[in-house]
Amino acid sequence: MLSWIADLRYAWRKLFSRSGAGGTLVAILSIGLGVGVSTAIFGAVDQILISALPYPEPQRVIVLTDRNEDDGPLPVAY
């Protein structure tokens, strides 16, 4: 336990020393940003593509459209 605390104190001192602060902070921020972005993207992909719709029978959900004179689709207000 004491060696772990000594290692933590050494890492803290190295983090804020003149020679190691820049690279260490850049590495910590890069890893944090990467983890955060990966988590956000996975959360969005999971909600949009992977998980089922929150309806009792999601396979029965349909989209209503109408056609104009040029046979193009027109959205219909629900």
mmCIF file of the N, C-alpha and C atoms, coordinates in Angstrom:
data_MODEL
# 
_entry.id   MODEL 
# 
loop_
_atom_site.group_PDB 
_atom_site.id 
_atom_site.type_symbol 
_atom_site.label_atom_id 
_atom_site.label_alt_id 
_atom_site.label_comp_id 
_atom_site.label_asym_id 
_atom_site.label_entity_id 
_atom_site.label_seq_id 
_atom_site.pdbx_PDB_ins_code 
_atom_site.Cartn_x 
_atom_site.Cartn_y 
_atom_site.Cartn_z 
_atom_site.occupancy 
_atom_site.B_iso_or_equiv 
_atom_site.pdbx_formal_charge 
_atom_site.auth_seq_id 
_atom_site.auth_comp_id 
_atom_site.auth_asym_id 
_atom_site.auth_atom_id 
_atom_site.pdbx_PDB_model_num 
ATOM 1   N N  . MET A 1 1  ? 0.833   -1.186 0.000   1.00 0.00 ? 1  MET A N  1 
ATOM 2   C CA . MET A 1 1  ? 0.000   0.000  0.000   1.00 0.00 ? 1  MET A CA 1 
ATOM 3   C C  . MET A 1 1  ? 0.876   1.246  0.000   1.00 0.00 ? 1  MET A C  1 
ATOM 4   N N  . LEU A 1 2  ? 1.965   1.224  0.750   1.00 0.00 ? 2  LEU A N  1 
ATOM 5   C CA . LEU A 1 2  ? 2.826   2.402  0.817   1.00 0.00 ? 2  LEU A CA 1 
ATOM 6   C C  . LEU A 1 2  ? 3.534   2.657  -0.513  1.00 0.00 ? 2  LEU A C  1 
ATOM 7   N N  . SER A 1 3  ? 3.876   1.597  -1.229  1.00 0.00 ? 3  SER A N  1 
ATOM 8   C CA . SER A 1 3  ? 4.536   1.801  -2.516  1.00 0.00 ? 3  SER A CA 1 
ATOM 9   C C  . SER A 1 3  ? 3.568   2.406  -3.533  1.00 0.00 ? 3  SER A C  1 
ATOM 10  N N  . TRP A 1 4  ? 2.299   2.050  -3.445  1.00 0.00 ? 4  TRP A N  1 
ATOM 11  C CA . TRP A 1 4  ? 1.291   2.612  -4.334  1.00 0.00 ? 4  TRP A CA 1 
ATOM 12  C C  . TRP A 1 4  ? 1.122   4.106  -4.075  1.00 0.00 ? 4  TRP A C  1 
ATOM 13  N N  . ILE A 1 5  ? 1.113   4.488  -2.819  1.00 0.00 ? 5  ILE A N  1 
ATOM 14  C CA . ILE A 1 5  ? 0.997   5.915  -2.461  1.00 0.00 ? 5  ILE A CA 1 
ATOM 15  C C  . ILE A 1 5  ? 2.242   6.667  -2.915  1.00 0.00 ? 5  ILE A C  1 
ATOM 16  N N  . ALA A 1 6  ? 3.427   6.045  -2.752  1.00 0.00 ? 6  ALA A N  1 
ATOM 17  C CA . ALA A 1 6  ? 4.658   6.688  -3.208  1.00 0.00 ? 6  ALA A CA 1 
ATOM 18  C C  . ALA A 1 6  ? 4.651   6.847  -4.729  1.00 0.00 ? 6  ALA A C  1 
ATOM 19  N N  . ASP A 1 7  ? 4.147   5.850  -5.453  1.00 0.00 ? 7  ASP A N  1 
ATOM 20  C CA . ASP A 1 7  ? 4.045   5.958  -6.906  1.00 0.00 ? 7  ASP A CA 1 
ATOM 21  C C  . ASP A 1 7  ? 3.079   7.067  -7.311  1.00 0.00 ? 7  ASP A C  1 
ATOM 22  N N  . LEU A 1 8  ? 1.993   7.182  -6.603  1.00 0.00 ? 8  LEU A N  1 
ATOM 23  C CA . LEU A 1 8  ? 1.023   8.236  -6.886  1.00 0.00 ? 8  LEU A CA 1 
ATOM 24  C C  . LEU A 1 8  ? 1.615   9.615  -6.637  1.00 0.00 ? 8  LEU A C  1 
ATOM 25  N N  . ARG A 1 9  ? 2.368   9.767  -5.554  1.00 0.00 ? 9  ARG A N  1 
ATOM 26  C CA . ARG A 1 9  ? 3.015   11.049 -5.253  1.00 0.00 ? 9  ARG A CA 1 
ATOM 27  C C  . ARG A 1 9  ? 4.072   11.383 -6.302  1.00 0.00 ? 9  ARG A C  1 
ATOM 28  N N  . TYR A 1 10 ? 4.810   10.376 -6.761  1.00 0.00 ? 10 TYR A N  1 
ATOM 29  C CA . TYR A 1 10 ? 5.820   10.592 -7.791  1.00 0.00 ? 10 TYR A CA 1 
ATOM 30  C C  . TYR A 1 10 ? 5.162   11.027 -9.105  1.00 0.00 ? 10 TYR A C  1 
ATOM 31  N N  . ALA A 1 11 ? 4.068   10.365 -9.465  1.00 0.00 ? 11 ALA A N  1 
ATOM 32  C CA . ALA A 1 11 ? 3.357   10.723 -10.696 1.00 0.00 ? 11 ALA A CA 1 
ATOM 33  C C  . ALA A 1 11 ? 2.814   12.144 -10.602 1.00 0.00 ? 11 ALA A C  1 
ATOM 34  N N  . TRP A 1 12 ? 2.301   12.528 -9.452  1.00 0.00 ? 12 TRP A N  1 
ATOM 35  C CA . TRP A 1 12 ? 1.776   13.881 -9.250  1.00 0.00 ? 12 TRP A CA 1 
ATOM 36  C C  . TRP A 1 12 ? 2.896   14.917 -9.393  1.00 0.00 ? 12 TRP A C  1 
ATOM 37  N N  . ARG A 1 13 ? 4.055   14.618 -8.828  1.00 0.00 ? 13 ARG A N  1 
ATOM 38  C CA . ARG A 1 13 ? 5.194   15.544 -8.942  1.00 0.00 ? 13 ARG A CA 1 
ATOM 39  C C  . ARG A 1 13 ? 5.664   15.649 -10.381 1.00 0.00 ? 13 ARG A C  1 
ATOM 40  N N  . LYS A 1 14 ? 5.737   14.532 -11.095 1.00 0.00 ? 14 LYS A N  1 
ATOM 41  C CA . LYS A 1 14 ? 6.172   14.548 -12.484 1.00 0.00 ? 14 LYS A CA 1 
ATOM 42  C C  . LYS A 1 14 ? 5.175   15.276 -13.383 1.00 0.00 ? 14 LYS A C  1 
ATOM 43  N N  . LEU A 1 15 ? 3.904   15.148 -13.055 1.00 0.00 ? 15 LEU A N  1 
ATOM 44  C CA . LEU A 1 15 ? 2.874   15.807 -13.849 1.00 0.00 ? 15 LEU A CA 1 
ATOM 45  C C  . LEU A 1 15 ? 3.060   17.315 -13.852 1.00 0.00 ? 15 LEU A C  1 
ATOM 46  N N  . PHE A 1 16 ? 3.418   17.876 -12.718 1.00 0.00 ? 16 PHE A N  1 
ATOM 47  C CA . PHE A 1 16 ? 3.536   19.318 -12.610 1.00 0.00 ? 16 PHE A CA 1 
ATOM 48  C C  . PHE A 1 16 ? 4.971   19.827 -12.634 1.00 0.00 ? 16 PHE A C  1 
ATOM 49  N N  . SER A 1 17 ? 5.904   18.965 -13.007 1.00 0.00 ? 17 SER A N  1 
ATOM 50  C CA . SER A 1 17 ? 7.271   19.454 -13.183 1.00 0.00 ? 17 SER A CA 1 
ATOM 51  C C  . SER A 1 17 ? 7.365   20.151 -14.536 1.00 0.00 ? 17 SER A C  1 
ATOM 52  N N  . ARG A 1 18 ? 8.402   20.914 -14.749 1.00 0.00 ? 18 ARG A N  1 
ATOM 53  C CA . ARG A 1 18 ? 8.525   21.677 -15.996 1.00 0.00 ? 18 ARG A CA 1 
ATOM 54  C C  . ARG A 1 18 ? 8.682   20.774 -17.212 1.00 0.00 ? 18 ARG A C  1 
ATOM 55  N N  . SER A 1 19 ? 9.393   19.692 -17.091 1.00 0.00 ? 19 SER A N  1 
ATOM 56  C CA . SER A 1 19 ? 9.680   18.864 -18.263 1.00 0.00 ? 19 SER A CA 1 
ATOM 57  C C  . SER A 1 19 ? 8.522   17.941 -18.647 1.00 0.00 ? 19 SER A C  1 
ATOM 58  N N  . GLY A 1 20 ? 7.689   17.541 -17.701 1.00 0.00 ? 20 GLY A N  1 
ATOM 59  C CA . GLY A 1 20 ? 6.683   16.535 -18.003 1.00 0.00 ? 20 GLY A CA 1 
ATOM 60  C C  . GLY A 1 20 ? 5.266   17.035 -18.063 1.00 0.00 ? 20 GLY A C  1 
ATOM 61  N N  . ALA A 1 21 ? 4.996   18.278 -17.737 1.00 0.00 ? 21 ALA A N  1 
ATOM 62  C CA . ALA A 1 21 ? 3.616   18.743 -17.623 1.00 0.00 ? 21 ALA A CA 1 
ATOM 63  C C  . ALA A 1 21 ? 2.918   18.813 -18.979 1.00 0.00 ? 21 ALA A C  1 
ATOM 64  N N  . GLY A 1 22 ? 3.592   19.339 -19.988 1.00 0.00 ? 22 GLY A N  1 
ATOM 65  C CA . GLY A 1 22 ? 2.937   19.516 -21.285 1.00 0.00 ? 22 GLY A CA 1 
ATOM 66  C C  . GLY A 1 22 ? 2.528   18.211 -21.928 1.00 0.00 ? 22 GLY A C  1 
ATOM 67  N N  . GLY A 1 23 ? 3.465   17.288 -22.021 1.00 0.00 ? 23 GLY A N  1 
ATOM 68  C CA . GLY A 1 23 ? 3.156   16.008 -22.656 1.00 0.00 ? 23 GLY A CA 1 
ATOM 69  C C  . GLY A 1 23 ? 2.145   15.195 -21.881 1.00 0.00 ? 23 GLY A C  1 
ATOM 70  N N  . THR A 1 24 ? 2.257   15.230 -20.566 1.00 0.00 ? 24 THR A N  1 
ATOM 71  C CA . THR A 1 24 ? 1.328   14.468 -19.740 1.00 0.00 ? 24 THR A CA 1 
ATOM 72  C C  . THR A 1 24 ? -0.081  15.024 -19.857 1.00 0.00 ? 24 THR A C  1 
ATOM 73  N N  . LEU A 1 25 ? -0.219  16.334 -19.804 1.00 0.00 ? 25 LEU A N  1 
ATOM 74  C CA . LEU A 1 25 ? -1.548  16.922 -19.899 1.00 0.00 ? 25 LEU A CA 1 
ATOM 75  C C  . LEU A 1 25 ? -2.157  16.695 -21.275 1.00 0.00 ? 25 LEU A C  1 
ATOM 76  N N  . VAL A 1 26 ? -1.354  16.777 -22.320 1.00 0.00 ? 26 VAL A N  1 
ATOM 77  C CA . VAL A 1 26 ? -1.861  16.505 -23.666 1.00 0.00 ? 26 VAL A CA 1 
ATOM 78  C C  . VAL A 1 26 ? -2.329  15.056 -23.772 1.00 0.00 ? 26 VAL A C  1 
ATOM 79  N N  . ALA A 1 27 ? -1.566  14.136 -23.209 1.00 0.00 ? 27 ALA A N  1 
ATOM 80  C CA . ALA A 1 27 ? -1.953  12.724 -23.257 1.00 0.00 ? 27 ALA A CA 1 
ATOM 81  C C  . ALA A 1 27 ? -3.240  12.480 -22.477 1.00 0.00 ? 27 ALA A C  1 
ATOM 82  N N  . ILE A 1 28 ? -3.354  13.057 -21.288 1.00 0.00 ? 28 ILE A N  1 
ATOM 83  C CA . ILE A 1 28 ? -4.559  12.869 -20.471 1.00 0.00 ? 28 ILE A CA 1 
ATOM 84  C C  . ILE A 1 28 ? -5.772  13.465 -21.157 1.00 0.00 ? 28 ILE A C  1 
ATOM 85  N N  . LEU A 1 29 ? -5.634  14.663 -21.710 1.00 0.00 ? 29 LEU A N  1 
ATOM 86  C CA . LEU A 1 29 ? -6.757  15.297 -22.394 1.00 0.00 ? 29 LEU A CA 1 
ATOM 87  C C  . LEU A 1 29 ? -7.141  14.539 -23.664 1.00 0.00 ? 29 LEU A C  1 
ATOM 88  N N  . SER A 1 30 ? -6.164  14.025 -24.386 1.00 0.00 ? 30 SER A N  1 
ATOM 89  C CA . SER A 1 30 ? -6.462  13.263 -25.601 1.00 0.00 ? 30 SER A CA 1 
ATOM 90  C C  . SER A 1 30 ? -7.207  11.976 -25.282 1.00 0.00 ? 30 SER A C  1 
ATOM 91  N N  . ILE A 1 31 ? -6.767  11.282 -24.261 1.00 0.00 ? 31 ILE A N  1 
ATOM 92  C CA . ILE A 1 31 ? -7.444  10.045 -23.875 1.00 0.00 ? 31 ILE A CA 1 
ATOM 93  C C  . ILE A 1 31 ? -8.852  10.346 -23.381 1.00 0.00 ? 31 ILE A C  1 
ATOM 94  N N  . GLY A 1 32 ? -8.999  11.377 -22.568 1.00 0.00 ? 32 GLY A N  1 
ATOM 95  C CA . GLY A 1 32 ? -10.327 11.752 -22.080 1.00 0.00 ? 32 GLY A CA 1 
ATOM 96  C C  . GLY A 1 32 ? -11.267 12.153 -23.195 1.00 0.00 ? 32 GLY A C  1 
ATOM 97  N N  . LEU A 1 33 ? -10.772 12.930 -24.140 1.00 0.00 ? 33 LEU A N  1 
ATOM 98  C CA . LEU A 1 33 ? -11.591 13.340 -25.276 1.00 0.00 ? 33 LEU A CA 1 
ATOM 99  C C  . LEU A 1 33 ? -11.964 12.136 -26.136 1.00 0.00 ? 33 LEU A C  1 
ATOM 100 N N  . GLY A 1 34 ? -11.033 11.245 -26.365 1.00 0.00 ? 34 GLY A N  1 
ATOM 101 C CA . GLY A 1 34 ? -11.326 10.050 -27.156 1.00 0.00 ? 34 GLY A CA 1 
ATOM 102 C C  . GLY A 1 34 ? -12.370 9.159  -26.509 1.00 0.00 ? 34 GLY A C  1 
ATOM 103 N N  . VAL A 1 35 ? -12.267 8.967  -25.217 1.00 0.00 ? 35 VAL A N  1 
ATOM 104 C CA . VAL A 1 35 ? -13.247 8.140  -24.505 1.00 0.00 ? 35 VAL A CA 1 
ATOM 105 C C  . VAL A 1 35 ? -14.618 8.808  -24.531 1.00 0.00 ? 35 VAL A C  1 
ATOM 106 N N  . GLY A 1 36 ? -14.650 10.116 -24.324 1.00 0.00 ? 36 GLY A N  1 
ATOM 107 C CA . GLY A 1 36 ? -15.927 10.826 -24.334 1.00 0.00 ? 36 GLY A CA 1 
ATOM 108 C C  . GLY A 1 36 ? -16.609 10.799 -25.687 1.00 0.00 ? 36 GLY A C  1 
ATOM 109 N N  . VAL A 1 37 ? -15.845 11.035 -26.745 1.00 0.00 ? 37 VAL A N  1 
ATOM 110 C CA . VAL A 1 37 ? -16.420 11.018 -28.094 1.00 0.00 ? 37 VAL A CA 1 
ATOM 111 C C  . VAL A 1 37 ? -16.880 9.615  -28.459 1.00 0.00 ? 37 VAL A C  1 
ATOM 112 N N  . SER A 1 38 ? -16.092 8.616  -28.131 1.00 0.00 ? 38 SER A N  1 
ATOM 113 C CA . SER A 1 38 ? -16.487 7.230  -28.427 1.00 0.00 ? 38 SER A CA 1 
ATOM 114 C C  . SER A 1 38 ? -17.769 6.860  -27.697 1.00 0.00 ? 38 SER A C  1 
ATOM 115 N N  . THR A 1 39 ? -17.887 7.264  -26.455 1.00 0.00 ? 39 THR A N  1 
ATOM 116 C CA . THR A 1 39 ? -19.096 6.980  -25.683 1.00 0.00 ? 39 THR A CA 1 
ATOM 117 C C  . THR A 1 39 ? -20.307 7.672  -26.282 1.00 0.00 ? 39 THR A C  1 
ATOM 118 N N  . ALA A 1 40 ? -20.155 8.939  -26.673 1.00 0.00 ? 40 ALA A N  1 
ATOM 119 C CA . ALA A 1 40 ? -21.271 9.679  -27.256 1.00 0.00 ? 40 ALA A CA 1 
ATOM 120 C C  . ALA A 1 40 ? -21.705 9.068  -28.584 1.00 0.00 ? 40 ALA A C  1 
ATOM 121 N N  . ILE A 1 41 ? -20.758 8.698  -29.434 1.00 0.00 ? 41 ILE A N  1 
ATOM 122 C CA . ILE A 1 41 ? -21.103 8.108  -30.732 1.00 0.00 ? 41 ILE A CA 1 
ATOM 123 C C  . ILE A 1 41 ? -21.771 6.751  -30.541 1.00 0.00 ? 41 ILE A C  1 
ATOM 124 N N  . PHE A 1 42 ? -21.247 5.928  -29.642 1.00 0.00 ? 42 PHE A N  1 
ATOM 125 C CA . PHE A 1 42 ? -21.880 4.632  -29.404 1.00 0.00 ? 42 PHE A CA 1 
ATOM 126 C C  . PHE A 1 42 ? -23.283 4.804  -28.852 1.00 0.00 ? 42 PHE A C  1 
ATOM 127 N N  . GLY A 1 43 ? -23.478 5.771  -27.955 1.00 0.00 ? 43 GLY A N  1 
ATOM 128 C CA . GLY A 1 43 ? -24.814 6.007  -27.410 1.00 0.00 ? 43 GLY A CA 1 
ATOM 129 C C  . GLY A 1 43 ? -25.799 6.405  -28.493 1.00 0.00 ? 43 GLY A C  1 
ATOM 130 N N  . ALA A 1 44 ? -25.373 7.267  -29.417 1.00 0.00 ? 44 ALA A N  1 
ATOM 131 C CA . ALA A 1 44 ? -26.256 7.679  -30.508 1.00 0.00 ? 44 ALA A CA 1 
ATOM 132 C C  . ALA A 1 44 ? -26.542 6.510  -31.447 1.00 0.00 ? 44 ALA A C  1 
ATOM 133 N N  . VAL A 1 45 ? -25.525 5.758  -31.821 1.00 0.00 ? 45 VAL A N  1 
ATOM 134 C CA . VAL A 1 45 ? -25.717 4.617  -32.724 1.00 0.00 ? 45 VAL A CA 1 
ATOM 135 C C  . VAL A 1 45 ? -26.596 3.562  -32.061 1.00 0.00 ? 45 VAL A C  1 
ATOM 136 N N  . ASP A 1 46 ? -26.422 3.344  -30.785 1.00 0.00 ? 46 ASP A N  1 
ATOM 137 C CA . ASP A 1 46 ? -27.230 2.366  -30.067 1.00 0.00 ? 46 ASP A CA 1 
ATOM 138 C C  . ASP A 1 46 ? -28.697 2.774  -30.080 1.00 0.00 ? 46 ASP A C  1 
ATOM 139 N N  . GLN A 1 47 ? -28.983 4.036  -29.804 1.00 0.00 ? 47 GLN A N  1 
ATOM 140 C CA . GLN A 1 47 ? -30.367 4.491  -29.778 1.00 0.00 ? 47 GLN A CA 1 
ATOM 141 C C  . GLN A 1 47 ? -30.996 4.500  -31.166 1.00 0.00 ? 47 GLN A C  1 
ATOM 142 N N  . ILE A 1 48 ? -30.230 4.847  -32.188 1.00 0.00 ? 48 ILE A N  1 
ATOM 143 C CA . ILE A 1 48 ? -30.794 4.996  -33.525 1.00 0.00 ? 48 ILE A CA 1 
ATOM 144 C C  . ILE A 1 48 ? -30.875 3.669  -34.267 1.00 0.00 ? 48 ILE A C  1 
ATOM 145 N N  . LEU A 1 49 ? -29.825 2.874  -34.228 1.00 0.00 ? 49 LEU A N  1 
ATOM 146 C CA . LEU A 1 49 ? -29.755 1.692  -35.083 1.00 0.00 ? 49 LEU A CA 1 
ATOM 147 C C  . LEU A 1 49 ? -29.947 0.355  -34.374 1.00 0.00 ? 49 LEU A C  1 
ATOM 148 N N  . ILE A 1 50 ? -29.481 0.244  -33.150 1.00 0.00 ? 50 ILE A N  1 
ATOM 149 C CA . ILE A 1 50 ? -29.414 -1.077 -32.524 1.00 0.00 ? 50 ILE A CA 1 
ATOM 150 C C  . ILE A 1 50 ? -30.650 -1.404 -31.696 1.00 0.00 ? 50 ILE A C  1 
ATOM 151 N N  . SER A 1 51 ? -31.046 -0.514 -30.800 1.00 0.00 ? 51 SER A N  1 
ATOM 152 C CA . SER A 1 51 ? -32.151 -0.843 -29.898 1.00 0.00 ? 51 SER A CA 1 
ATOM 153 C C  . SER A 1 51 ? -33.496 -0.723 -30.611 1.00 0.00 ? 51 SER A C  1 
ATOM 154 N N  . ALA A 1 52 ? -34.446 -1.493 -30.143 1.00 0.00 ? 52 ALA A N  1 
ATOM 155 C CA . ALA A 1 52 ? -35.767 -1.513 -30.751 1.00 0.00 ? 52 ALA A CA 1 
ATOM 156 C C  . ALA A 1 52 ? -36.528 -0.229 -30.425 1.00 0.00 ? 52 ALA A C  1 
ATOM 157 N N  . LEU A 1 53 ? -37.517 0.046  -31.239 1.00 0.00 ? 53 LEU A N  1 
ATOM 158 C CA . LEU A 1 53 ? -38.341 1.223  -30.996 1.00 0.00 ? 53 LEU A CA 1 
ATOM 159 C C  . LEU A 1 53 ? -39.161 1.028  -29.724 1.00 0.00 ? 53 LEU A C  1 
ATOM 160 N N  . PRO A 1 54 ? -39.476 2.110  -29.022 1.00 0.00 ? 54 PRO A N  1 
ATOM 161 C CA . PRO A 1 54 ? -40.206 1.973  -27.748 1.00 0.00 ? 54 PRO A CA 1 
ATOM 162 C C  . PRO A 1 54 ? -41.718 1.845  -27.940 1.00 0.00 ? 54 PRO A C  1 
ATOM 163 N N  . TYR A 1 55 ? -42.153 1.014  -28.868 1.00 0.00 ? 55 TYR A N  1 
ATOM 164 C CA . TYR A 1 55 ? -43.566 0.790  -29.120 1.00 0.00 ? 55 TYR A CA 1 
ATOM 165 C C  . TYR A 1 55 ? -43.870 -0.681 -28.898 1.00 0.00 ? 55 TYR A C  1 
ATOM 166 N N  . PRO A 1 56 ? -45.129 -1.005 -28.608 1.00 0.00 ? 56 PRO A N  1 
ATOM 167 C CA . PRO A 1 56 ? -45.469 -2.413 -28.378 1.00 0.00 ? 56 PRO A CA 1 
ATOM 168 C C  . PRO A 1 56 ? -45.202 -3.301 -29.591 1.00 0.00 ? 56 PRO A C  1 
ATOM 169 N N  . GLU A 1 57 ? -45.517 -2.816 -30.814 1.00 0.00 ? 57 GLU A N  1 
ATOM 170 C CA . GLU A 1 57 ? -45.289 -3.602 -32.025 1.00 0.00 ? 57 GLU A CA 1 
ATOM 171 C C  . GLU A 1 57 ? -44.564 -2.729 -33.047 1.00 0.00 ? 57 GLU A C  1 
ATOM 172 N N  . PRO A 1 58 ? -43.226 -2.592 -32.926 1.00 0.00 ? 58 PRO A N  1 
ATOM 173 C CA . PRO A 1 58 ? -42.502 -1.662 -33.795 1.00 0.00 ? 58 PRO A CA 1 
ATOM 174 C C  . PRO A 1 58 ? -42.519 -2.045 -35.273 1.00 0.00 ? 58 PRO A C  1 
ATOM 175 N N  . GLN A 1 59 ? -42.776 -3.300 -35.608 1.00 0.00 ? 59 GLN A N  1 
ATOM 176 C CA . GLN A 1 59 ? -42.816 -3.692 -37.008 1.00 0.00 ? 59 GLN A CA 1 
ATOM 177 C C  . GLN A 1 59 ? -44.056 -3.161 -37.717 1.00 0.00 ? 59 GLN A C  1 
ATOM 178 N N  . ARG A 1 60 ? -45.033 -2.659 -36.961 1.00 0.00 ? 60 ARG A N  1 
ATOM 179 C CA . ARG A 1 60 ? -46.270 -2.152 -37.560 1.00 0.00 ? 60 ARG A CA 1 
ATOM 180 C C  . ARG A 1 60 ? -46.267 -0.635 -37.732 1.00 0.00 ? 60 ARG A C  1 
ATOM 181 N N  . VAL A 1 61 ? -45.178 0.035  -37.402 1.00 0.00 ? 61 VAL A N  1 
ATOM 182 C CA . VAL A 1 61 ? -45.081 1.475  -37.582 1.00 0.00 ? 61 VAL A CA 1 
ATOM 183 C C  . VAL A 1 61 ? -44.918 1.767  -39.066 1.00 0.00 ? 61 VAL A C  1 
ATOM 184 N N  . ILE A 1 62 ? -45.715 2.722  -39.583 1.00 0.00 ? 62 ILE A N  1 
ATOM 185 C CA . ILE A 1 62 ? -45.658 3.054  -41.006 1.00 0.00 ? 62 ILE A CA 1 
ATOM 186 C C  . ILE A 1 62 ? -45.469 4.558  -41.174 1.00 0.00 ? 62 ILE A C  1 
ATOM 187 N N  . VAL A 1 63 ? -45.129 4.963  -42.395 1.00 0.00 ? 63 VAL A N  1 
ATOM 188 C CA . VAL A 1 63 ? -44.993 6.370  -42.749 1.00 0.00 ? 63 VAL A CA 1 
ATOM 189 C C  . VAL A 1 63 ? -46.053 6.692  -43.787 1.00 0.00 ? 63 VAL A C  1 
ATOM 190 N N  . LEU A 1 64 ? -46.828 7.741  -43.521 1.00 0.00 ? 64 LEU A N  1 
ATOM 191 C CA . LEU A 1 64 ? -47.869 8.146  -44.461 1.00 0.00 ? 64 LEU A CA 1 
ATOM 192 C C  . LEU A 1 64 ? -47.316 9.198  -45.405 1.00 0.00 ? 64 LEU A C  1 
ATOM 193 N N  . THR A 1 65 ? -47.571 9.042  -46.705 1.00 0.00 ? 65 THR A N  1 
ATOM 194 C CA . THR A 1 65 ? -47.180 10.044 -47.701 1.00 0.00 ? 65 THR A CA 1 
ATOM 195 C C  . THR A 1 65 ? -48.320 10.231 -48.679 1.00 0.00 ? 65 THR A C  1 
ATOM 196 N N  . ASP A 1 66 ? -48.231 11.274 -49.455 1.00 0.00 ? 66 ASP A N  1 
ATOM 197 C CA . ASP A 1 66 ? -49.194 11.558 -50.508 1.00 0.00 ? 66 ASP A CA 1 
ATOM 198 C C  . ASP A 1 66 ? -48.406 11.809 -51.781 1.00 0.00 ? 66 ASP A C  1 
ATOM 199 N N  . ARG A 1 67 ? -49.057 11.773 -52.919 1.00 0.00 ? 67 ARG A N  1 
ATOM 200 C CA . ARG A 1 67 ? -48.391 12.002 -54.190 1.00 0.00 ? 67 ARG A CA 1 
ATOM 201 C C  . ARG A 1 67 ? -48.915 13.290 -54.824 1.00 0.00 ? 67 ARG A C  1 
ATOM 202 N N  . ASN A 1 68 ? -48.006 14.050 -55.444 1.00 0.00 ? 68 ASN A N  1 
ATOM 203 C CA . ASN A 1 68 ? -48.438 15.228 -56.195 1.00 0.00 ? 68 ASN A CA 1 
ATOM 204 C C  . ASN A 1 68 ? -48.582 14.866 -57.671 1.00 0.00 ? 68 ASN A C  1 
ATOM 205 N N  . GLU A 1 69 ? -48.840 15.869 -58.493 1.00 0.00 ? 69 GLU A N  1 
ATOM 206 C CA . GLU A 1 69 ? -49.069 15.602 -59.922 1.00 0.00 ? 69 GLU A CA 1 
ATOM 207 C C  . GLU A 1 69 ? -47.849 14.974 -60.607 1.00 0.00 ? 69 GLU A C  1 
ATOM 208 N N  . ASP A 1 70 ? -46.669 15.308 -60.160 1.00 0.00 ? 70 ASP A N  1 
ATOM 209 C CA . ASP A 1 70 ? -45.430 14.777 -60.756 1.00 0.00 ? 70 ASP A CA 1 
ATOM 210 C C  . ASP A 1 70 ? -45.064 13.406 -60.178 1.00 0.00 ? 70 ASP A C  1 
ATOM 211 N N  . ASP A 1 71 ? -45.953 12.820 -59.423 1.00 0.00 ? 71 ASP A N  1 
ATOM 212 C CA . ASP A 1 71 ? -45.749 11.529 -58.783 1.00 0.00 ? 71 ASP A CA 1 
ATOM 213 C C  . ASP A 1 71 ? -44.594 11.562 -57.777 1.00 0.00 ? 71 ASP A C  1 
ATOM 214 N N  . GLY A 1 72 ? -44.389 12.719 -57.170 1.00 0.00 ? 72 GLY A N  1 
ATOM 215 C CA . GLY A 1 72 ? -43.385 12.843 -56.113 1.00 0.00 ? 72 GLY A CA 1 
ATOM 216 C C  . GLY A 1 72 ? -44.031 12.716 -54.749 1.00 0.00 ? 72 GLY A C  1 
ATOM 217 N N  . PRO A 1 73 ? -43.323 12.192 -53.764 1.00 0.00 ? 73 PRO A N  1 
ATOM 218 C CA . PRO A 1 73 ? -43.924 12.032 -52.435 1.00 0.00 ? 73 PRO A CA 1 
ATOM 219 C C  . PRO A 1 73 ? -44.066 13.380 -51.717 1.00 0.00 ? 73 PRO A C  1 
ATOM 220 N N  . LEU A 1 74 ? -45.168 13.543 -51.037 1.00 0.00 ? 74 LEU A N  1 
ATOM 221 C CA . LEU A 1 74 ? -45.433 14.712 -50.193 1.00 0.00 ? 74 LEU A CA 1 
ATOM 222 C C  . LEU A 1 74 ? -45.650 14.223 -48.769 1.00 0.00 ? 74 LEU A C  1 
ATOM 223 N N  . PRO A 1 75 ? -45.034 14.853 -47.791 1.00 0.00 ? 75 PRO A N  1 
ATOM 224 C CA . PRO A 1 75 ? -45.276 14.436 -46.414 1.00 0.00 ? 75 PRO A CA 1 
ATOM 225 C C  . PRO A 1 75 ? -46.698 14.787 -45.979 1.00 0.00 ? 75 PRO A C  1 
ATOM 226 N N  . VAL A 1 76 ? -47.249 13.970 -45.127 1.00 0.00 ? 76 VAL A N  1 
ATOM 227 C CA . VAL A 1 76 ? -48.584 14.175 -44.608 1.00 0.00 ? 76 VAL A CA 1 
ATOM 228 C C  . VAL A 1 76 ? -48.468 14.487 -43.126 1.00 0.00 ? 76 VAL A C  1 
ATOM 229 N N  . ALA A 1 77 ? -49.218 15.483 -42.658 1.00 0.00 ? 77 ALA A N  1 
ATOM 230 C CA . ALA A 1 77 ? -49.210 15.817 -41.237 1.00 0.00 ? 77 ALA A CA 1 
ATOM 231 C C  . ALA A 1 77 ? -49.908 14.703 -40.454 1.00 0.00 ? 77 ALA A C  1 
ATOM 232 N N  . TYR A 1 78 ? -49.329 14.294 -39.383 1.00 0.00 ? 78 TYR A N  1 
ATOM 233 C CA . TYR A 1 78 ? -49.910 13.233 -38.579 1.00 0.00 ? 78 TYR A CA 1 
ATOM 234 C C  . TYR A 1 78 ? -51.024 13.796 -37.748 1.00 0.00 ? 78 TYR A C  1 
# 
